[in-house]
Amino acid sequence: MPAMIETHLPRCCSPLDDHWPFTQPLAGVQLISTHFDPGRLDEGDYTAAGVPLVRGVAKRQAEHLAGRVCAREALYRVTGVASVPAVGEDRAPQWPAQVSGSITHGQGWAAAIVAPARHWRGLGLDVERLLSSERAERLVGEILTADELVRIADLSPEQRAWRISLTFSLKESLFKALYPLVLTRFYFQDAELLSLDTAQQTARLRLIIDLGEEWPAGSELGGYYAELDGQILSLLAIAA
């Protein structure tokens, strides 16, 4: 599928990139990213890109625009149609029925991932800035379960901050991947990180609550992660 990388590219965005950051490839999946600068956002960028305007400060507008531009390109590569996912009442992107997708944005970086639904039922992509040790310890009780806290008890402050940051991101990705399938909100304490393979940069997570007959408590899912410019990127992909 030919790329449209330079078509209607907002001035606040760098040229689109299709670099795959994870150690394992996933069949049929397109991941498109861009760097964005809110200071270069122009009023005409939304119209030129065919993205509906959102209200908010420049940072909010720029990250939304950048994410939707990435989603448009990823959708074009998968479906041949350069559409922009709308925002649903639950604020989640509304993807065409034949695909699964996810959008994320962090510190000046945005990305979207799209794949045919016949291959992947759910996709969750999340980028998070690495937490400082002080902030990680303030948030740890909200992010980690009691069992997860035991597993990091012997780590150094820096290792603990890294693990808490990664767990936060993986659980965000888990929610993004599963929520469209179960349509039930769940939270950080409703899943746990079981294990990491640091060589392969993969993870195993387990649900602690029931999310319907297909996803009972105890269900395990695999995830992937990578580090990018001081941020952690994680992915949960649920095969069809």
N, C-alpha and C positions, 0 to 999 in steps of 0.2 A: 504494500500500500504506500503510495507516495506521501511524503510529509508536506505539511503546510507551514513549516516552522516560521517563516517570516511574514505570513499573511496576517494583517491586522494586529501586529504585535504592539501592545501599548508601550509608550515611551518609558514607563516606570519598570518595565520588565527586560531582563537580559534575553538573548536568543534561547529558544527552548532546547532542552537537553533530554536525550533518551538513555542516559547512562543507567545501567542496572547496578545498584550498590551492594546487593546481597550476594552471598557466596553460592547460592543455588538458583539456577534459572527456573522459571515457572512457565510452562507452555501456554502460549496464546495471550500472555499478559503484556500490557503496554504501560510503562511508567514514564511520565513526562514531568520535567521540573523546570523551574526558572528562579533566578534571583530577582528581587524587586526592591525598588527604592521609593518609599512613600513621598519623598521630596520631589520626585519627578512626575508624580501623578498629574494628569491633565484632565479637565472636565470632558473633553471629547474622546478620551480613551475608551470609556464604557460603550459609547455609541459605535465607535469604529470597530470594537471587538465583538459587538452584538451581545453584550452582557448587560442585563438589567441593573440599573444603579441601586446601590444599597446606601442607607444612611449611616453616618458615623464619622469619626475622625479619619484623617488621611491614611493612617496605618491600617485601620479596619477596611477602608475602601480598597487600598492597594493590595492587601493580602487576599481579599475576596476576589478581586479582579484577576490577580495572578493565578489563583487556584482554578478559577473557571476557564481561563485561557488554556491552562494545562489540560483540564478535563475535556475541552473542546477538541484539542489535538489528539488526545488519547482515544476519544470516542471516534474521531475520524479514522484513525488507524485501525480500529477494531471493526467498525460498522460501515465505513465509507461515507458517513453523514456527519458533518461538522456541527453538532448540536451542543447547546449549553444546558447542563442540568439546572432545573429550577430549584428554588428553596421550598421545601414542604412546610406544613404547619408545625411539624416537630423540629424544624430548622435543618433537617437532614437533606442532602442532595437527592433529587428525584431522577433516578437513572432510567433509561429506556428498558423495557421488559426483557430484552434479549441480552443484556449485559449486567455485570456486577461492577461496582466501582467505589472509590473512596478518594477524598480530597484532604490534604493537610497543609498547614503553613506554620512557620516558626519565625525565627529572627532573620527576616530578609530573604526567606526561601520558601517556595511553595511547590507542591507536587500533586499530581493526580494519577491514580492507577485504575485501569479498566481492563476487563477480560470478558470473553463470551460466557454467559451464564451456563451454557451447556458444559463448560469446563470447570468453572469456579462459581459456586453458589453465593459465596460471601467473600468480600475483601475489606480489610481494615488497614489503613495506613495512617501512621501518626509520627510526627516529629516533635521533639521536646528539647529545650536547652538543658544541658547538664546542670543539676542543682548544686549550689554550694553546700558544704557540709552543714552550715548553720541552718539554711532553709530546708534541707532534706530532713534534718532532725525535727524541725517544727512540723513538718507535714507527714512524717513517717506513720503516725498513728491513724491517719486518714487513708493512707495508701496501702499499707501492709497489714495482713492478717496476723493473728498471734503466732501461728506456725511460721509464717514468713519472717517475723521478727526474730524467732529463735534461730533460723537458718543464717541470719547475718550478724548474730551476736558477737562473733569472734573476728569480724572484719575490722580493718582500720577505718578511721573516719572518712578517708577518701574513697575507699572501696564501698563503704556503706552508702555514701552519697551517689556513687555510680549505680549501685544495685537498686536503690530507691528510685532514681531517675529512670532506669530501664524498666523497672516494674510498672511505674506510672505509665510509660509509653505503651508497653505491651498490653496493659489492661484497657487503655484507650482504644488501641487497635482491635482488641477482642470485642469491645462494645460496638465499634463501627461495623465489624464483620457480622456479628450475630444479631444486632438489633433489627435489621430489615427482615430477618427470617423469623424472629420470635415476637416482634412488636411489643416487647416488654422491657421497660427500663430496669437496668441493674447497675450496681455500683462497685467501687473498688474492693469492698469487703466481701463481695459475692463471688470472687474468683481468686485463685492463688497461683503464683509462679512456683512450679514444682522443681524445675531443673534448667540448667544452662549448659550448652556445649560451646565453650568459648572458642574452640578451634574452628568449628563450622558456623559459629554465630547463629545458633538456633536455640529455641526455648520450648518448654512444655508448660502449658497452663491447664488448670482444672477448675471446673465450675463447682461452687459450694452450694448453690441453690438450684432448684428445678426451674427450667425455662421451657416447660412443655414436655410432651412425651418423647420428642426426638432429642431433647437436650436436658436429661435429668442431672441432678447433682452427681458429681463424680465423672462427668464427661470430660475427656482430655482433648486439647487442641494444640497443634504445633505452631510456632511462630519463628520469625526471622528478625535479625536486627543488624544495624551497621552504625558506625559513627561518622558524622559528616560535619566538619568545621565546628567542633565544640557542641554539636547537637547529636541526639540519638534518634535514629529512624527505625521504626519497627513495622512489621507487617504480619497480619494474620490472614491466611488464605484457606478457605473451606472448599474442598473439592466437591464437584457435583456428584 
